[in-house]
Amino acid sequence: MKTLNTIALVALALGSAVGQDKVSPGKLMIELEAALPRSAPTPGQPIAFAHAIDWEAKTEKVGEILSRASGTKVEPHALYILGSCLYNSGEIEQAKATYEDLKTRFPKHPLCVTAKDQKGEKTLVDRGIEDCADELLFRSKYKVRMLPKPELDPDSTTTMHLTVGDVKIQFYKNAALEHRKNFLKLAKENYYDRLRVHRIIPGHLVQVGCPNTRVVDPTKWGRGGPGHVLKNEFSRVTHKRGTLTMWRGPGRPQSHGSQFQILLKDQPHLDFVQTPFAEIVEGVELVDNLSRQTRNQYEAPVNECFINGIATPKK
Amino acid sequence: MTSIALRAVCLLSCLILTAVPTLAQGDPDEGIGDRPAGQPTPGVRPGHAARLQPIQKPTDPNKVRGSYTVAGETKTLIEGDFYAAYLCLKPHEEKPNRPLQPQRILEHVLLFAEATSMGFALDDTEKDLVNPIKTNKQFESMLRKRLEQQGISEEQYVRYIAETRAIQRMKNWYANSVRVRSSEVYDLWKRDNFLYRVAYLDFSAADLIPKLKEKPPTPEQLEQFWSTNPQVQNKYRNPTSVTADLVIFDPTSVTEEEIARLKGSRKIERAEALEHFIANRDRLVKQIPSDKRPQLYPRKDKKVSIEKLVTPFMLLRSQIDREILVGDRISTAFKAAATTTNSADIEALAKTNKLQHIRLKKASRQEVATEHAKLGPTLFTDLFNATPGALGTEVRFFGPLQFFWRLEDKSVSSLPPFDDVADKITDDWYEFEAYHRSQASAKAFLEKVDAKVREQTKERETALDAQAVIDGENEIRSSGTKDERQKEAIRQKHRTLADHGKRKLRSEIMPEHFDSVVAAEGLKLKEVGPFSFSFAQRNRTEISDPTKRAEAFLTSSYQIKALGPGFVSPILSDIVSRTHYIAKVLTKQEPPFESMSTVDYHQRKMAAERQAMFTSNYMWTLFQVQRRLGWKDK
């Protein structure tokens, strides 16, 4: 179905633009720029990795722009971006057809003539065609499986009562299910009740869930666990602001059983390193504010903050 | 002023700040070179002064600065155009005391030329769409006025926006050209997931200990062990410590009755409290109790009337009052402490002023850090750096607490005399001796293999050495070098190459001799695998089965990972299990693609993508763009 939609979009884009409202090419180009799946990373800005991008939505958007850009200077650019979107969403044949069409219809366009790839050997379009051909060949030999797109489960809304206020979290429908089960089980057993927040990094993260934090001995905070570890459950969920991710100690291959971090900044470098299992849907600013309190030498807030309880969802 | 008007002012100031970023002050034509000669630019390191010179207006604008080739067409850059580009960038990018450098201007010119050749330059419609003067009619006059004040023409302003946008567009297109192939992902994954089968010998220290215990060490052996072994010395070393008195005041601990009594005698006005709050704002705001903080952030869904809205000052008011009312208590004690001479006096002083007294008696760094964490992370260091007998220089604040100290004594870490530790170190001696004897056994085994290998390779190794001498002399002759140091460097290069050849030769022959020595010594090889390389397990001490412990160590050994099939490893020492291993790689196979999990696929894809993005970003440095466009200086 998805493939059909894509083909229809491409066909629409490549066909004539009869009956379409005329939009200025300049405006279309600006629209296309805004619809780009990623922009060149700048210092301090994290990279947008492919697994975290909704390629299907991007393909649809770029296809829609392309359908209006027929016969304008924007058309080859939109075709090129559409090729990249199709490639990354797994529609390799479509992507190859798009690049080839671009090359056939606009043989003198800079993207087909002057714009060379990173190695300076081929043009961007030729490189696109080659990448697609290589990928098709590989996929004819091997079956490449992709992880599903993560979705939040609105029925799983849970309230975490912190000293700083209540935050609402939601779990994923199709990712980190064992982590979700484990978290809710511990919450039901009142495991998390009266645990201190034992690590804060201003504007970055807040860490909690160590059972040793029930006792006032900061040297032992961060070292306790529930007595079991969990297998990592990596998914396409990216570590963004508001994500709850199960902590994984340095050098340890498995997820810690109970300590988790609440991220306050996008940190994609943690993707496929730690297991994100839930997201804050309400109250992230309270946690942000908590992270900015005075810390002691153990990185714990001087003004103690507790989890007062976790209200598990009815379902 | 109404809230709408306030919002409009905020929006306007934001817009101006965004639209005219970092505009430098003054006439753009003037430069900042009108400082008297010989005086360094303020804020610039003296060594950099020569490099950071402002760009001067060219005397001959038609002089060619250099040439480059873009889209097959060779173009020249003249000084006039270069200076025009400088004027375009200067108001936006030049910082005070840091003049814009020619490299940055050249980078901009070349990148823009490249972007234009790829069709990324903005046309007139696009320029209008990205020009805030045209898109925000409401603030047009204000923006124009601001540009006029900064001495920037609208044309220059639009040129800057359009050119930087075109360059950014090109970079973005390349960022969107990053495609990772599955074959690359597979290659990356393969490297970490070869399947190994390994045969190994283990030399365990634990096996030797019972034998060693049959003959305990003599006192002389123990004394020598104590005097020469830094690890054992560190284990029994007396730690660095301090003896001091701490006097602490916690304003929150003052009873309500006392506060009420003090309030009765003195009324604190709002202005006085506010002054105290402003003077101590940073310290105080961080002390707002966690349970009161949510009041500062009312939720959208929970309507709060304006009367119930609170500010940090309002939340802290009672604490501020307390601090003012009882604040002089610790300062009085601090002043009086200057005359005290011993711990008892300090204690009495604390009691008189209703302050807490803590006596640190030979407290180590660890003890201070754990038990007195509320007084800040640097307490031990500060105490240790103080002069014994002296009072701290001031009353300190950490969190809500105020405190001062007097250091009585401090002692640096020292070694106890041998007699004090003689009884304790016997077990250490057994452990140490067993570890080294087992290592020596492993070494002796490898030497036997080596001896056999050398016996066989002796002639070929001699030939390699002789060839290295000949090759070295030939190269010296052909290069015509006369310098003795250079000659020696050439000879050394060939000696190194010969050594490499010898090592390779030995490695190739070693496996067969390894097997023969194992058979001759009557040792038994154990096998592990097939396995793929994994993370080191930290809990190896908890594994009681020696075979499983060995497997846990060997499957995470980087040295084995680097070996080819048939190769023999050097001695691999596992400090955790105190065992030494010598391993031989029996097989090393490529893993099938089907065994790669979906997560592994995505993980490696992300690694490949990160690398590709880095390369894509690296394209835009001046060096790279000069190389691409064949820049030639005139």
Interface residues (C-beta under 8 A of the other chain):
Chain A: S24 P25 G26 K27 M29 I30 E33 L36 P37 R38 S39 A40 P41 I47 F49 A50 H51 K73 P76 H77 Y80 I81 S84 Y87 N88 H109 P110 L111 V113 T114 A115 K116 D117 Q118 G120 L124 R127 G128 D131 D134 E135 F138 R139 K141 Y142 K143 V144 R145 M146 L147 T163 V164 G165 D217 P218 T219 N232 F234 S235 R236 G251 R252 P253 D271 F272 E285 L286 N289 L290 Q293 T294 N296 Q297 Y298 P301 V302 N303 E304 C305 F306
Chain B: V70 A71 G72 S117 M118 G119 L122 D123 D124 T125 E126 D128 L129 V130 Q168 R169 K171 N172 W173 Y174 A175 N176 S177 R179 V180 R181 S182 S183 Y186 K286 Q287 I288 P289 S290 D291 R293 P294 L296 Y297 A369 T370 A373 K374 G376 P377 F398 G399 S534 F535 A536 R538 F593 E594 T598 V599 Y601 H602 Q603 K605 M606 E609 R610 A612 M613 T615 S616 N617 M619 W620 R628
